[in-house]
Amino acid sequence: MSGHSKWATTKHKKAAIDAKRGKLFARLIKNIEVAARQGGGDPAGNPTLYDAIQKARKNSVPLDNIERAVKRGSGAEAGGADYQTIMYEGYGPGGVAVLVECLTDNRNRAASEVRVALTRNGGSMADPGSVSYLFARKGVVMVPAVDGVDEDSILDAVLDAGAEEVNDLEGTFEVMCEASDVVAVRTALQEAGIDYDSAEAAFMPSVSVPVDEDGARKVFRLVEALEDSDDVQAVYSNVDVSDEVLAAIDA
C-alpha cells in the first residue's frame, strides 16, 4: 500500500489546485446528483448521498449548489442528466497502470477524451480487464490530523467496525477497510467524536511501480490531463513515488 499512500498524499496536495480550476466542485456536485438519483434524496436513508454531501461541504461547495443537485437527482427539480459510470483502463509512462473512472452522459465523448489524454502524454488505452485486476475496490475514510486525534485514537474507534489499517499521510489520516464497511467505519468515527473529511470506495493497487523524478513528472502530467476532462471523476494509478522524489518535485 506504500505506493498508494504516497499517491494519496500527492493527490491531497493537488486538491487545492483542482478547486481553483473549478473542476472539483463540478465533480462533487455530479456525485451528489447521481447518489440522489440512485438512492433517493434523503441523506438519512441514503449513505452514499450522505457521504457525497459531506465531502462537498468539506470542500466548501455552497449549500445552494448541494441542495439543487439533490433536487435534480431525486427528480424534485428538472434538469438532471442521465449519467453513467464507465471505467477505462490504460497504461501510463513507464508501464504504470491507470484506471479512469468516468461519470458521463456521453460515452463517445468520454472515451475520446480519455484516449486523447493518454496518447498525448505517453500512455495508451488497454483492453478491459488487462489493468483492473491489479486493483481492489476498498473503502477509504480520510480523517484530518487535529489536536487529540492520532493513529492510536482512530484505530481504537474503528477497529471493531472493520477497519484494516490507518496510514499517517502527514496532515491527514487514511483509514482503509472493505468497500462494504465504509458506512460502519465512518459511523464509528462519528460516535467517537472524530471528524472526517470524506468516506468513499476507491480502487487500490495490489502491485506498485516505482518511478524516478522524470517518470513521476510524466505520470502526474498524464493524470492532470485526464482530470481536465469534465467526464472524469477519478484517476487511479499503481505508481509508487518515494518521499525523495516527491520532495524533489515539490521543490
VMD Tcl script that draws the C-alpha trace (Angstrom):
set ca {
  {0.00 0.00 0.00}
  {3.01 2.30 0.27}
  {2.71 3.35 -3.35}
  {-0.91 4.22 -2.83}
  {-0.19 6.24 0.30}
  {2.39 8.40 -1.47}
  {-0.02 8.81 -4.36}
  {-2.82 9.79 -1.98}
  {-0.59 12.38 -0.36}
  {0.18 13.90 -3.73}
  {-3.49 13.91 -4.74}
  {-4.39 15.52 -1.42}
  {-1.94 18.35 -2.15}
  {-3.43 18.71 -5.62}
  {-6.96 19.22 -4.26}
  {-6.42 22.96 -3.83}
  {-5.26 23.26 -7.44}
  {-8.29 21.30 -8.65}
  {-10.59 23.64 -6.71}
  {-9.02 26.67 -8.36}
  {-9.68 25.13 -11.76}
  {-13.30 24.72 -10.82}
  {-13.20 21.02 -11.67}
  {-13.53 19.73 -8.13}
  {-16.86 21.46 -7.46}
  {-18.35 20.06 -10.65}
  {-17.27 16.52 -9.75}
  {-18.65 16.75 -6.24}
  {-21.99 18.13 -7.48}
  {-22.24 15.35 -10.07}
  {-21.62 12.72 -7.36}
  {-24.44 14.17 -5.27}
  {-26.84 14.19 -8.20}
  {-26.10 10.56 -9.10}
  {-26.31 9.40 -5.48}
  {-29.71 11.08 -5.09}
  {-30.97 9.50 -8.31}
  {-29.86 6.01 -7.29}
  {-30.86 6.01 -3.63}
  {-33.32 8.86 -3.10}
  {-32.92 12.42 -1.88}
  {-32.91 11.76 1.88}
  {-29.33 11.58 3.21}
  {-30.53 9.82 6.38}
  {-31.66 6.84 4.33}
  {-29.02 7.09 1.59}
  {-25.47 6.65 2.96}
  {-23.86 7.28 -0.44}
  {-25.66 10.63 -0.71}
  {-24.76 11.46 2.91}
  {-21.05 10.93 2.19}
  {-21.20 12.79 -1.13}
  {-22.73 15.80 0.65}
  {-20.19 15.57 3.46}
  {-17.28 15.64 1.00}
  {-18.80 18.57 -0.89}
  {-19.31 20.58 2.31}
  {-15.75 19.85 3.45}
  {-14.56 21.27 0.12}
  {-16.63 24.45 0.57}
  {-19.24 23.76 -2.11}
  {-22.07 26.28 -1.49}
  {-25.13 24.81 0.24}
  {-27.44 26.11 -2.51}
  {-25.50 24.12 -5.12}
  {-25.69 20.99 -2.97}
  {-29.44 21.32 -2.42}
  {-30.11 21.88 -6.13}
  {-28.05 18.80 -7.03}
  {-30.08 16.69 -4.59}
  {-33.34 18.02 -6.08}
  {-32.19 17.36 -9.66}
  {-31.06 13.85 -8.80}
  {-34.18 12.93 -6.85}
  {-36.47 14.36 -9.54}
  {-37.82 17.19 -7.36}
  {-36.35 19.66 -9.85}
  {-35.94 19.36 -13.62}
  {-32.59 19.41 -15.41}
  {-30.80 16.30 -14.20}
  {-28.67 14.42 -16.73}
  {-28.63 10.63 -17.21}
  {-25.08 9.90 -16.03}
  {-23.41 6.51 -16.48}
  {-20.33 5.24 -14.67}
  {-17.72 3.86 -17.07}
  {-14.24 2.55 -16.26}
  {-11.43 2.89 -18.78}
  {-8.12 1.08 -18.44}
  {-4.75 2.18 -19.70}
  {-1.00 2.35 -19.30}
  {0.98 5.45 -18.47}
  {4.68 6.28 -18.89}
  {6.98 3.56 -17.58}
  {4.30 0.89 -17.72}
  {2.31 2.39 -14.85}
  {-1.25 1.04 -14.72}
  {-4.08 3.59 -14.86}
  {-7.79 3.20 -14.09}
  {-10.01 6.09 -15.17}
  {-13.48 6.37 -13.64}
  {-15.90 8.45 -15.70}
  {-19.36 9.73 -14.89}
  {-20.81 10.87 -18.19}
  {-23.95 11.44 -20.23}
  {-21.99 10.85 -23.46}
  {-19.96 7.63 -23.70}
  {-18.35 8.53 -27.04}
  {-17.10 11.89 -25.77}
  {-15.73 10.35 -22.58}
  {-13.87 7.57 -24.43}
  {-12.42 10.05 -26.92}
  {-11.16 12.45 -24.25}
  {-9.59 9.65 -22.19}
  {-7.87 8.22 -25.27}
  {-6.51 11.62 -26.35}
  {-5.20 12.40 -22.85}
  {-3.44 9.05 -22.67}
  {-1.86 9.09 -26.12}
  {-0.69 12.71 -25.85}
  {1.02 12.04 -22.54}
  {2.99 8.88 -23.18}
  {0.22 6.41 -22.39}
  {-2.18 4.12 -24.21}
  {-5.62 2.60 -23.80}
  {-5.73 -1.02 -22.62}
  {-8.25 -3.79 -23.17}
  {-10.91 -4.25 -20.46}
  {-9.56 -6.47 -17.69}
  {-5.90 -6.08 -18.59}
  {-5.29 -3.46 -15.87}
  {-8.23 -3.68 -13.46}
  {-7.02 -6.98 -11.97}
  {-4.11 -5.02 -10.43}
  {-6.57 -3.06 -8.28}
  {-9.02 -3.92 -5.50}
  {-12.05 -1.85 -4.52}
  {-11.54 -0.62 -0.97}
  {-13.19 1.77 1.45}
  {-11.18 4.90 2.22}
  {-12.04 7.35 5.01}
  {-9.89 10.49 5.27}
  {-9.52 11.99 8.76}
  {-7.87 15.39 9.34}
  {-5.00 15.45 11.84}
  {-6.16 17.75 14.65}
  {-5.30 18.05 18.34}
  {-6.34 14.95 20.26}
  {-6.57 12.78 17.16}
  {-3.74 10.39 16.34}
  {-3.24 6.99 14.77}
  {-4.00 5.13 18.02}
  {-7.22 7.01 18.83}
  {-8.51 6.46 15.30}
  {-7.61 2.76 15.39}
  {-9.36 2.33 18.75}
  {-12.51 3.88 17.29}
  {-12.68 1.94 14.02}
  {-11.10 -1.47 14.63}
  {-14.35 -3.21 15.57}
  {-16.13 -1.55 12.63}
  {-13.99 -3.38 10.08}
  {-11.03 -1.04 9.55}
  {-7.92 -2.81 8.25}
  {-5.25 -0.15 8.69}
  {-4.62 3.51 9.40}
  {-1.96 5.38 7.41}
  {-0.42 8.68 8.51}
  {-0.20 10.88 5.39}
  {1.24 13.99 7.02}
  {-1.65 16.24 7.96}
  {-4.34 13.65 7.38}
  {-5.01 10.02 8.26}
  {-6.22 7.43 5.78}
  {-8.42 4.65 7.17}
  {-8.62 1.58 4.93}
  {-11.42 -1.00 5.02}
  {-13.50 -3.19 2.76}
  {-15.75 -1.11 0.49}
  {-18.82 -2.60 2.22}
  {-17.59 -1.34 5.62}
  {-17.29 2.37 4.74}
  {-20.54 3.38 6.45}
  {-19.71 1.35 9.59}
  {-16.23 2.87 9.83}
  {-17.30 6.49 9.38}
  {-20.20 5.94 11.81}
  {-17.73 4.60 14.38}
  {-15.61 7.73 13.92}
  {-18.66 9.96 14.38}
  {-19.69 8.10 17.55}
  {-16.15 8.58 18.90}
  {-16.40 12.32 18.20}
  {-13.76 12.20 15.47}
  {-14.36 14.39 12.41}
  {-13.71 13.05 8.91}
  {-13.25 14.73 5.52}
  {-14.52 12.03 3.16}
  {-15.69 8.41 3.11}
  {-15.92 6.57 -0.19}
  {-14.95 3.50 -2.18}
  {-11.79 3.71 -4.29}
  {-9.50 1.41 -6.25}
  {-6.23 0.49 -4.53}
  {-3.29 -1.13 -6.32}
  {-2.08 -4.56 -5.22}
  {1.25 -4.12 -7.02}
  {3.03 -0.79 -7.40}
  {5.55 0.50 -9.94}
  {8.36 2.71 -8.58}
  {9.36 5.70 -10.72}
  {12.17 8.26 -10.69}
  {11.63 12.03 -10.75}
  {11.26 12.19 -14.52}
  {8.82 9.28 -14.53}
  {6.80 10.81 -11.70}
  {6.52 14.14 -13.52}
  {5.27 12.35 -16.65}
  {2.68 10.37 -14.70}
  {1.46 13.49 -12.88}
  {1.12 15.32 -16.22}
  {-0.93 12.41 -17.56}
  {-3.21 12.41 -14.52}
  {-3.74 16.17 -14.78}
  {-4.59 15.82 -18.47}
  {-7.15 13.11 -17.67}
  {-8.64 15.14 -14.81}
  {-9.09 18.09 -17.16}
  {-11.98 16.18 -18.74}
  {-15.35 17.06 -17.24}
  {-16.36 13.41 -17.65}
  {-13.53 12.06 -15.48}
  {-14.42 11.63 -11.81}
  {-11.30 9.86 -10.54}
  {-7.96 8.56 -11.76}
  {-6.28 5.63 -10.00}
  {-2.71 4.54 -10.59}
  {-0.25 2.00 -9.19}
  {2.66 4.46 -9.39}
  {4.98 4.42 -6.37}
  {6.59 7.81 -5.74}
  {9.20 7.89 -2.98}
  {9.45 10.68 -0.42}
  {12.72 11.80 -2.03}
  {11.16 12.07 -5.48}
  {8.12 13.91 -4.10}
  {10.40 16.35 -2.29}
  {12.36 16.99 -5.49}
  {9.15 17.66 -7.42}
  {7.73 19.94 -4.71}
  {10.99 21.91 -4.70}
}
mol new
graphics top color blue
foreach p $ca { graphics top sphere $p radius 0.5 }
foreach p [lrange $ca 0 end-1] q [lrange $ca 1 end] { graphics top cylinder $p $q radius 0.2 }
display resetview
